[in-house]
C-alpha cells in the first residue's frame, strides 16, 4: 500500500477484500456458464445468442438507472442492485432446462446493469484522479492472484460436484462482496446530486455536442461489436469444434487470471503515467489478437493464447474504459456518460450475438472470429488516430509542467484558452440572469474591450485584469487544483497558494489576450442543478473551425462564478491538479510554491524588459 495517500489506503483495505470475494464468486460461475448451457442443458446456438442479446438489452435501461441515481447517494445504488444480481444464482437448483438458466442470467444482467452508473460515481469519489489508475490496478491484481487458484480448483470442482450447488455457493460469496463495499467512504469528486438527469434527449445532446466522446463511442461500438458477435460462437468452439473439458476450461481461466494479475498494475501505471487514451489503444490492439487465435486454433491448448489476450483486454475494459469516460466526462457527468456508453453497449449486445448466430449458420464458427478481429482492429486504429490527432485546444491547458508552465509550440492553443478565460473573467452580470445569459453578457463586454483598437496592449490587459477578480472563483479553482493536498495546508499556506495560483493564471493567459484573432462564441446548452451549472459553447475561429468549450459554475449569492473551463473536454483544473500532485509527491509542497514563485518572478522580469508592455 506504500505510495498511496492515507484515504486511498483506507479504501483499498475495503475494496480488496470485496474484490477477493467477488473473484471467488465469478471464478466459479463466469468461465463455466456457456459450458454448462451447452454440455449439460443442451442449449442451441439460438438460445446461446438470445441469452447474450438479452443480456445486452438489459444495458438499454442504463439511462433509466442514471435518472434514478439523481439525488441519491451512489454507494447504495451500487451495493443493492449488485447484491440482488449475485443472489439470483441461489435459485440455480430450481433450474429445469436451458430456458430457465437463460432467464436467471438475464435477470442478473438487468440488476448488474443498474449498478453500472453508480459504480462510476463511486470510483470517482473514492479515488482521486492522480491515484485512480494505480489503485484500481491493485484491486484487480489482488483479485487476479486469487483467481488463478480459483480457476484451477473450479475446473476440478465441476468435474466432481453437481454444478447446481456450486452456483448457489458462488452466489453467497458474491452477495458478501456487495455488502463489504458498504463500508467505502466517498470523499473525492462532486456530489452525485449535482449531476443532471439524462434522458434520451439529453443523451443525444451530449453525443451531438461532444465530438471527442462521439469518436470514442464509435471506437467502443466497433470493439464491443467484435466482442459480442463471438458470444454464441465460444461454447460451440469449445464443445463441438475442439472438445474442451471442464478441467481444461479451468486451466484457461487460471492462465487468464495470471494475465490479469500482470495486466492490472500495468494498465493502472499506463493510465497514470501516460494517458487513458494511450492505454485504450493498446487494450483494443491486444483484444484483437484473441479472435485471431480462436480462428486459427486446431487444438484446445491453442486457446491459452486467446485466454491471455482476452484477460488483458478484459481487465483493460474494466479499468481503462471507465477512466477514459471519467476523463472525458469530467466531474458530475461520469455516471451520465457511463450510461450513454452502456446504452450503446446494449444496442450492440442485441445485434452482435444475433449477427454471430447468422454468421455461424452461413459461414461456420470460425468465420465469426475473423469478422470480430476486423472490427476490433478498426477500433484500435480509430483510437490511435484520436491519440495522434493534433490536440489544438487540448494542449492549451498543458502549461503547468514541472519545469516551467509554458511551451512555445502551443502558442495557438494557448491563445484560444486565453480568449476563453478572458470571456470568463468579465464583469458580473445582473442578478437573476441564467448562467448562459451571464456568460453571453460577459462575452459581449470582453469582446468589446478586445476589439477596441484605441487601447494600448498594456491598457487592454489592465482592463481585463481589473474585472477578472469579480467573476472568476480563483479560490475554488485553486482548492480543486490542489485536491487532496489542500486539507494538509494551514490557512496561511492556503492564502499564499491561492495568490500564487491566481498569478500563474494571469501571467499565463491574460498576458496573451493581445493574440485575440476575432473568434466568436456560440452557446449550445446549459444544465443547472441547485448551485451548480454547466454551460456548453463553441468557439468559432475565422476559418470556421468550431472548438467545444464548457464552463462550470457555482452560484455565490446572486451571481454565477466560473471555477473551471474545459476545451475539447480537457479540464483546466484537472491539468493543473495532475502536475501539482506529481511535484508534491516527488518533492514537496514547499518545492511547488518555490517553482510558482520562480515562474512569477521570471515573467515579471520578461515584462519589464519588453518595451511598451
Order of alpha helices (4+ residues) and beta strands (2+ residues): alpha-alpha-alpha-alpha-alpha-alpha-alpha-alpha-alpha-alpha-alpha-alpha-alpha-alpha-alpha-alpha-alpha-alpha-alpha-alpha-alpha-alpha-beta-beta-beta-beta-beta-alpha-alpha
